[in-house]
Structures are given as C-alpha cells and as structure tokens.
Amino acid sequence: MIHIIENEFLQLTVTCEGGTIVSLIDKKTGEERLWQGEEFWKSRDVVIFPIIGHANPYKSCGKEYAPKSHGVVRYSVLTVAEKTASKIKLALESSEETLKTYPYEFNFAITYELFDDTLKVSYFVASKQGKIPFYLGGHPGLKAPGGSAVIEFENTENPIIYPINSADAIPLQNLQRFVADKEFFKECKTFQLGSLTGGEIYAHTQDGYTYTFKSDCPVVAFWSHEDGGDYVCVEPWWGINDFDGAPREITLKPFINLANENGVEYFYTLKINKN
C-alpha cells in the first residue's frame, strides 16, 4: 500500500512494502526527483537494517546466519503507526521470517516528515529483550542526468576512505569536492567515507538541482551503477558494507550499533533546491 504526504514544497510517496520512498516531487517545478527504477537499478530507495550490502554469513551466539542483501526491512511489509498531512511513521516488529536471518527480537520504525523544502528521515530501533547489534542506513536514488553529480562539502574534510570489500582505511586530506560520475564509480564501485565533520553535503546535478544532505552518521556512501542510470545515491550509514575479512561475529563488526529496550534514534535530512 502506498501513502502520500505533502506540503507547499514537496510531495512524498512511500510504500509499506519495504518502507521505502517511491516518489519525491518538487512541487515548485512539478519534477520527479527520485530515480524510478529502470534497467541499471530496479530499486528507487532501500531501508537498510540490520546489515549493509551483500553480506557474508555472520555468527551470533555461535550460530551462523545468511543474511539477505541489506537486511530484513526491505523484504517486509510495514504498518502505518502515525500519519498527518506532512508526516508518516511506518513500523515493523520482528517475526518468524526476520528471525531466520537476524536472530533478535526488535521494534523498528521509520518516520518521514516534510519541513518546507526539506525531508527528514528518522529511524528508531529498540530491542524487545537485552541488547541487539545492528547496522542501519538509507539508500535514496536521486535523479541526476548522466548519472553524474558534483559532490561538495560544507567543511573541508579529512576523511577516511574505506574501499569496498576491503579492510583498508586510507586517510585523505583536504577534501572539498569531487565528481561522482560513471568513470568514478567504475573505479571505486561504492565510495565509502568515514570521519566526516557532520557538515552539509551538497550534490549538484547537471540539470540545476542541488541536494543537500545532513546527518551525524559515521559513514557516508556514494554510489551509482557504473554502466548506466540517471541517478546518484548519497547514503547515510550507521555501519559499513560487509567485506571479506570482516569479523564473522556480528557484535565485533566495525561501526556496530547496540540498542536496548529504550531504543535509539538516528536521522538524516535531504533538502531539494533548483538553482
């Protein structure tokens, strides 16, 4: 089932299937700004929980589990817990199905809320008993002609690059901007940056739009299919893509989060503006 929220500036459509965004319209121009899922990436957005990427089997309490890509939420049907004209909250509880690949009882919620030309996406994770380990993240595919965007940072950054499928950590000095295009993604596949300052990240597209992201997440990933598709993903991650050589025990994985019965909250904001 799909649901629409809107205000004067934006119209957002989400689906209970996976809890994802399926449309994001700039009402000032009438333009759809979300990739609509074609040949080079059939998805439009992914809600990532509790594992990131095409993960290897992991262990918990001595037992091995084989997770699906990006976890369990994307394959589940969420329920509407709250809805107003400009806000919607979708919720999911652990089930027999989720326990097959993630052996923890949890309550999960994602909230979408519009403030002028800005979308705020909030996550809530709580355990039903004891502490639970998890990764979490967003994966919106935003329209970018040619699959290219100029990425610019509010602050001069000295980040750590985490190459995909590698345990390496490469320090980088004085990063202010880079071009995220198909040639770039052919080389790096997914560009994972850690140790950012938390300042705004701008993605400038060839058709005059600027997407402004802000979050306190420990890792930001940039991705687009290297062979085609007019989109670029800027992904706030509380975790990191699984890689060969990563600890198999889930509680020992880098950037792992823990939640108890009181729960923890995370968020990012996305502002859409045509120059």
C-alpha positions in Angstrom: 0.0 0.0 0.0 1.3 3.5 -0.9 0.8 6.7 1.1 1.3 10.3 0.2 2.4 13.2 2.4 3.0 16.7 1.2 3.4 20.4 2.0 3.7 23.6 -0.1 7.1 22.5 -1.5 7.3 18.7 -1.7 5.1 15.7 -2.3 6.5 12.4 -1.0 5.1 8.9 -1.7 6.1 5.9 0.4 5.2 2.3 0.3 4.6 -0.1 3.2 6.4 -2.8 1.2 9.9 -2.2 2.5 9.0 1.2 3.9 10.7 3.0 1.1 10.3 6.2 -0.8 8.8 5.7 -4.3 8.3 9.3 -5.4 9.7 12.7 -4.4 8.2 15.6 -6.4 9.4 19.2 -6.3 6.1 21.0 -6.3 7.7 24.3 -7.4 8.6 22.7 -10.8 6.4 19.6 -10.9 9.5 17.5 -11.4 10.0 14.0 -10.1 13.4 13.9 -8.3 13.6 10.2 -7.4 15.0 7.6 -9.7 12.1 5.5 -10.9 13.8 2.1 -11.1 14.8 1.1 -14.6 17.4 -1.2 -16.2 20.5 -0.3 -14.3 18.9 -0.3 -10.9 15.4 -1.6 -10.4 15.0 -0.1 -6.9 14.4 3.5 -6.1 15.3 3.5 -2.4 16.2 0.9 0.2 15.7 1.0 4.0 18.8 -0.8 5.3 18.6 -2.8 8.5 20.3 -4.7 10.2 23.2 -5.5 7.8 24.7 -3.4 4.9 25.4 -4.8 1.5 25.6 -8.2 0.1 26.9 -9.6 3.3 28.8 -12.8 4.0 27.3 -15.2 6.5 27.8 -14.0 10.1 27.7 -15.6 13.5 25.6 -14.8 16.6 25.9 -16.8 19.8 27.9 -19.5 17.9 25.2 -20.0 15.2 25.7 -18.9 11.6 23.1 -16.9 9.7 23.0 -16.0 6.0 21.5 -12.5 5.6 19.8 -11.1 2.5 21.1 -8.0 0.8 20.7 -5.0 3.2 18.9 -7.0 5.8 15.2 -7.7 6.6 13.2 -4.4 6.4 13.4 -4.2 2.6 11.7 -7.6 2.3 9.0 -6.8 4.9 5.6 -5.1 4.9 5.5 -2.3 7.4 2.4 -0.9 9.1 1.3 2.8 9.5 1.8 3.8 13.1 1.1 7.5 12.6 0.1 9.8 9.7 -0.6 13.5 9.2 -0.7 15.7 6.1 3.1 16.1 6.2 4.3 13.2 8.3 4.1 9.4 8.3 5.6 6.8 10.6 5.9 3.2 9.4 6.7 0.3 11.9 7.9 -3.2 11.9 8.3 -5.9 14.6 10.5 -8.9 14.4 8.7 -12.1 13.2 9.4 -15.7 12.4 10.5 -14.6 9.0 13.0 -12.0 10.2 14.4 -14.4 12.8 15.5 -16.7 10.1 18.3 -14.3 9.1 18.5 -12.0 12.1 18.1 -13.8 15.4 17.0 -10.8 17.6 13.6 -9.6 18.7 13.2 -5.9 17.7 10.9 -3.0 17.1 11.8 -0.8 14.1 10.2 2.4 12.8 11.0 4.9 10.1 9.4 8.4 10.0 9.2 10.7 7.0 8.4 14.3 7.7 8.4 17.4 5.5 9.6 20.8 6.6 9.4 23.3 3.8 11.8 22.1 1.0 13.4 19.5 3.3 12.6 15.9 4.0 13.6 14.5 7.4 14.0 10.7 7.6 14.2 9.3 11.2 14.9 5.8 12.4 14.1 4.1 15.7 15.5 0.7 16.8 14.6 -1.0 20.0 15.2 -4.4 21.5 12.4 -6.5 23.0 14.9 -8.1 25.4 18.5 -7.3 26.1 20.9 -5.6 23.7 20.8 -6.1 20.0 23.6 -5.4 17.4 22.7 -3.9 14.0 23.6 -1.7 11.1 21.3 0.9 9.7 21.2 3.2 6.7 19.4 5.0 3.8 19.8 4.4 0.1 17.8 7.0 -1.9 18.5 7.2 -5.6 18.1 10.8 -6.7 17.7 11.9 -10.3 21.0 13.1 -11.8 21.3 13.3 -15.6 24.1 11.2 -16.9 24.4 9.5 -13.5 26.7 12.3 -12.5 26.8 14.8 -9.6 29.4 17.2 -8.3 29.8 16.4 -4.6 30.8 19.4 -2.4 31.3 19.6 1.4 30.3 22.5 3.6 33.5 21.9 5.6 37.0 21.0 4.4 37.1 17.3 5.2 39.9 15.0 6.2 38.0 11.7 5.8 38.9 8.1 5.9 38.3 6.2 2.6 37.1 2.6 3.1 37.5 0.8 -0.2 34.6 -1.6 -1.0 35.3 -5.2 0.1 38.5 -4.3 1.9 39.7 -3.9 5.4 41.9 -1.0 4.3 41.4 2.5 5.7 43.0 5.3 3.6 43.3 8.8 5.1 42.6 11.7 2.8 43.5 15.3 3.4 41.7 18.5 2.4 38.7 17.1 0.5 36.3 19.8 -0.6 34.7 18.4 -3.7 34.8 15.5 -6.2 32.9 14.5 -9.3 30.7 11.4 -8.8 30.2 10.1 -12.4 30.2 6.8 -14.2 34.0 6.7 -14.6 34.4 7.4 -10.9 32.1 4.6 -10.0 33.8 2.2 -12.4 37.0 2.7 -10.4 35.7 2.7 -6.8 32.3 0.8 -7.2 31.0 2.3 -3.9 32.8 5.3 -2.4 32.7 5.0 1.4 33.8 7.9 3.6 34.2 8.0 7.3 35.3 10.5 9.9 33.4 13.4 8.3 32.7 16.5 10.4 28.9 16.3 10.1 28.6 19.3 7.9 26.3 19.6 5.0 27.0 17.5 1.8 25.8 19.0 -1.5 25.2 17.0 -4.7 24.9 19.3 -7.7 23.3 17.9 -10.8 23.6 18.8 -14.5 20.0 20.0 -14.6 20.5 22.6 -12.0 19.4 20.9 -8.8 21.2 20.8 -5.5 20.5 18.0 -3.0 21.7 18.9 0.5 22.3 16.1 3.0 23.0 16.4 6.7 23.5 13.7 9.2 25.8 12.6 12.1 26.2 9.1 10.6 29.7 7.7 10.8 29.9 6.6 7.2 28.5 8.2 4.0 28.5 6.1 0.9 28.2 7.4 -2.7 27.0 5.0 -5.5 25.5 4.7 -8.9 25.6 1.8 -11.4 28.8 2.2 -13.4 27.2 1.2 -16.7 24.1 3.5 -16.8 21.2 5.1 -15.0 20.5 8.8 -14.4 20.8 8.8 -10.7 23.3 9.1 -7.8 22.9 7.7 -4.3 24.2 9.6 -1.3 23.7 7.1 1.5 23.9 7.9 5.3 25.1 4.7 7.0 25.4 3.8 10.7 27.6 0.9 9.7 29.7 -0.2 6.7 29.4 -2.5 3.8 30.4 -6.1 4.7 33.7 -7.1 3.4 35.9 -10.2 3.1 38.0 -10.4 6.3 35.4 -8.6 8.4 34.7 -10.3 11.8 32.1 -13.0 11.4 30.7 -12.4 14.9 28.1 -9.7 14.4 28.9 -7.9 17.7 32.6 -7.5 16.6 31.9 -5.9 13.3 33.2 -2.3 12.8 30.8 0.5 13.4 28.3 -1.9 15.0 25.4 -0.2 16.9 23.6 -1.5 20.0 20.1 -0.9 21.1 18.2 -1.9 24.3 14.5 -1.8 25.2 14.6 2.0 25.4 15.7 2.2 21.8 17.9 4.5 19.9 17.2 7.1 17.2 19.0 8.3 14.1 18.1 10.7 11.3 19.2 12.5 8.1 17.8 15.4 6.2 17.5 16.0 2.5 16.9 19.4 1.1 15.9 19.8 -2.6 16.5 23.1 -4.4 16.7 24.1 -8.1 19.3 26.8 -8.6 
